[in-house]
Amino acid sequence: MNGGKRILLFCLAALLALSLCACGGEPQSGGAQVNMSQLQQAMLAADPSLQQMTSVTSEAADGETLFAYVSALPYDKVESFLLSYSSAGQADELAVIAVKDTKDVEEAAQSLRDHVQQRLQLFRQYGPDQAARVEQALVFTQDNCAVLIIADQSQAVREALEQTLSARA
């Protein structure tokens, strides 16, 4: 298997793992659990160009394995996660990691920043036209969730995430 195919497989696995990073569970501050499928749908709907995404959540049987694609955070700190990624060689990617304890949310965010750097190196070599999109990645925290957004309409996707998270009672 040549290096390009390995990198592509790695990227696809990472995206798959991000989808598994559902933002469920109650944050230490006491919020209600987030439905990761609902969150994923809201985020994808916010940017019409994201309709051709492959998506997974932590509900997958191999969730822990898939999670390792997107984050080096110890899986025992993860409540749930989601990952959506382009299966067409584009840089588009959404990931949400909900941690069990809010004290771990910044560590989760750093793991997503590290993932972005790996993706940037990959696209600089194999998809230079997509590297600029990766450079515009948003990584932030919201409640007990660390979030990664690489999308044309990243602000709209962020707003959809924030609205969905604020709706939990």
RODO-2510 file (C-alpha; in nm, 4 decimals, decimal comma):
residues 169
     n   res          X          Y          Z
     1     m     0,0000     0,0000     0,0000
     2     n     0,1553     0,3307    -0,0985
     3     g     0,1886     0,6272     0,1379
     4     g    -0,0944     0,8214    -0,0272
     5     k    -0,3427     0,5409     0,0256
     6     r    -0,2324     0,4987     0,3866
     7     i    -0,2802     0,8674     0,4534
     8     l    -0,6202     0,8654     0,2881
     9     l    -0,7238     0,5657     0,4978
    10     f    -0,5937     0,7393     0,8093
    11     c    -0,7941     1,0521     0,7264
    12     l    -1,1076     0,8523     0,6648
    13     a    -1,0641     0,6655     0,9909
    14     a    -1,0110     0,9946     1,1753
    15     l    -1,3238     1,1399     1,0331
    16     l    -1,5107     0,8285     1,1265
    17     a    -1,3821     0,8564     1,4811
    18     l    -1,4928     1,2180     1,5069
    19     s    -1,8467     1,1217     1,4216
    20     l    -1,8328     0,8795     1,7054
    21     c    -1,7539     1,1661     1,9429
    22     a    -2,1081     1,2359     2,0461
    23     c    -2,1676     1,5105     2,2946
    24     g    -2,3738     1,3078     2,5373
    25     g    -2,3654     1,2710     2,9059
    26     e    -2,4147     1,5305     3,1686
    27     p    -2,1484     1,7918     3,2147
    28     q    -2,0105     1,8352     3,5617
    29     s    -2,2195     2,1519     3,5898
    30     g    -2,5371     1,9434     3,5519
    31     g    -2,6786     1,9861     3,1998
    32     a    -2,9019     1,7359     3,0257
    33     q    -2,7603     1,4736     2,7931
    34     v    -2,7254     1,5654     2,4258
    35     n    -2,8636     1,3403     2,1569
    36     m    -2,5587     1,3005     1,9314
    37     s    -2,7586     1,1966     1,6278
    38     q    -2,9734     1,5068     1,6639
    39     l    -2,6666     1,7264     1,7137
    40     q    -2,4977     1,5732     1,4113
    41     q    -2,8064     1,6295     1,1939
    42     a    -2,8333     1,9931     1,3027
    43     m    -2,4663     2,0605     1,2314
    44     l    -2,4767     1,8929     0,8886
    45     a    -2,7977     2,0752     0,7920
    46     a    -2,6386     2,4129     0,8686
    47     d    -2,4070     2,3883     0,5660
    48     p    -2,5631     2,2385     0,2508
    49     s    -2,2184     2,1478     0,1155
    50     l    -2,1841     1,8904     0,3956
    51     q    -2,4528     1,6573     0,2632
    52     q    -2,2039     1,4042     0,1227
    53     m    -2,0460     1,3253     0,4592
    54     t    -1,9813     0,9880     0,6178
    55     s    -2,0905     0,9969     0,9812
    56     v    -2,0399     0,7829     1,2892
    57     t    -2,1053     0,8173     1,6594
    58     s    -1,9785     0,6506     1,9743
    59     e    -2,2696     0,4097     1,9440
    60     a    -2,0716     0,2092     1,6860
    61     a    -1,9465    -0,1282     1,8023
    62     d    -1,5885    -0,0250     1,7234
    63     g    -1,6290     0,3260     1,8635
    64     e    -1,3162     0,3202     2,0768
    65     t    -1,1041     0,2140     1,7791
    66     l    -1,2570     0,4786     1,5539
    67     f    -1,2123     0,7467     1,8181
    68     a    -0,8354     0,6958     1,8073
    69     y    -0,8334     0,8321     1,4523
    70     v    -0,9324     1,1787     1,5714
    71     s    -0,8060     1,2024     1,9262
    72     a    -0,5382     1,0711     2,1584
    73     l    -0,7555     1,1509     2,4606
    74     p    -0,7845     0,8416     2,6831
    75     y    -1,1164     0,6860     2,5857
    76     d    -1,2184     0,6338     2,9479
    77     k    -1,2592     1,0146     2,9703
    78     v    -1,5076     1,0179     2,6814
    79     e    -1,8804     1,0174     2,7441
    80     s    -1,9621     1,0074     2,3723
    81     f    -1,8500     1,1473     2,0397
    82     l    -1,9491     1,2121     1,6810
    83     l    -1,7494     1,2334     1,3626
    84     s    -1,8562     1,3378     1,0141
    85     y    -1,6103     1,3593     0,7294
    86     s    -1,5987     1,3909     0,3551
    87     s    -1,5619     1,0633     0,1740
    88     a    -1,4652     1,2521    -0,1425
    89     g    -1,1142     1,3648    -0,0466
    90     q    -1,2271     1,7055     0,0777
    91     a    -1,1127     1,8562     0,4068
    92     d    -1,4669     1,8842     0,5486
    93     e    -1,4831     1,7395     0,8977
    94     l    -1,6985     1,7751     1,2075
    95     a    -1,6097     1,6252     1,5431
    96     v    -1,7572     1,6603     1,8885
    97     i    -1,6106     1,4930     2,1954
    98     a    -1,8246     1,4990     2,5087
    99     v    -1,6149     1,4295     2,8156
   100     k    -1,7408     1,2713     3,1356
   101     d    -1,5787     1,5409     3,3514
   102     t    -1,5569     1,9049     3,2415
   103     k    -1,2029     1,9249     3,3796
   104     d    -1,1006     1,7141     3,0772
   105     v    -1,2640     1,9309     2,8091
   106     e    -0,9512     2,1384     2,7364
   107     e    -0,7441     1,8207     2,6984
   108     a    -1,0031     1,6986     2,4479
   109     a    -0,9838     2,0306     2,2607
   110     q    -0,6054     2,0067     2,2464
   111     s    -0,6326     1,6577     2,1020
   112     l    -0,8520     1,8026     1,8246
   113     r    -0,5978     2,0801     1,7610
   114     d    -0,3304     1,8119     1,7274
   115     h    -0,5556     1,6263     1,4835
   116     v    -0,5953     1,9448     1,2764
   117     q    -0,2166     1,9780     1,2549
   118     q    -0,1880     1,6194     1,1292
   119     r    -0,4594     1,6835     0,8704
   120     l    -0,2854     2,0034     0,7621
   121     q     0,0402     1,8171     0,7002
   122     l    -0,1485     1,5526     0,5037
   123     f    -0,3325     1,7998     0,2831
   124     r    -0,0204     2,0064     0,2203
   125     q     0,1279     1,6937     0,0617
   126     y    -0,1707     1,5269    -0,1008
   127     g    -0,4361     1,7965    -0,1415
   128     p    -0,2829     2,1432    -0,1346
   129     d    -0,6097     2,2971    -0,2501
   130     q    -0,7703     2,1709     0,0732
   131     a    -0,4887     2,2790     0,3081
   132     a    -0,6181     2,6372     0,3254
   133     r    -0,9553     2,5031     0,4403
   134     v    -0,7885     2,3014     0,7164
   135     e    -0,6012     2,6154     0,8253
   136     q    -0,9434     2,7756     0,8864
   137     a    -1,0564     2,4961     1,1199
   138     l    -1,2509     2,5975     1,4286
   139     v    -1,1638     2,4186     1,7522
   140     f    -1,3437     2,5317     2,0665
   141     t    -1,5211     2,4080     2,3778
   142     q    -1,8874     2,4350     2,4691
   143     d    -2,0016     2,2983     2,8044
   144     n    -1,8472     1,9493     2,8342
   145     c    -1,7783     1,9253     2,4601
   146     a    -1,4682     1,9846     2,2516
   147     v    -1,5593     2,0679     1,8935
   148     l    -1,3838     2,0650     1,5549
   149     i    -1,5429     2,2219     1,2472
   150     i    -1,3891     2,2310     0,9010
   151     a    -1,6609     2,3520     0,6647
   152     d    -1,7318     2,6269     0,4153
   153     q    -2,0012     2,7696     0,6417
   154     s    -1,8275     2,6964     0,9714
   155     q    -1,9978     2,9818     1,1565
   156     a    -2,3438     2,8514     1,0628
   157     v    -2,2414     2,5014     1,1753
   158     r    -2,1144     2,6446     1,5051
   159     e    -2,4407     2,8311     1,5597
   160     a    -2,6397     2,5119     1,4947
   161     l    -2,4276     2,3288     1,7520
   162     e    -2,4682     2,6080     2,0083
   163     q    -2,8459     2,6213     1,9556
   164     t    -2,8781     2,2461     1,9916
   165     l    -2,6667     2,2396     2,3072
   166     s    -2,8518     2,5339     2,4623
   167     a    -3,1854     2,3574     2,4005
   168     r    -3,1034     2,0761     2,6412
   169     a    -3,2902     2,1127     2,9648
***
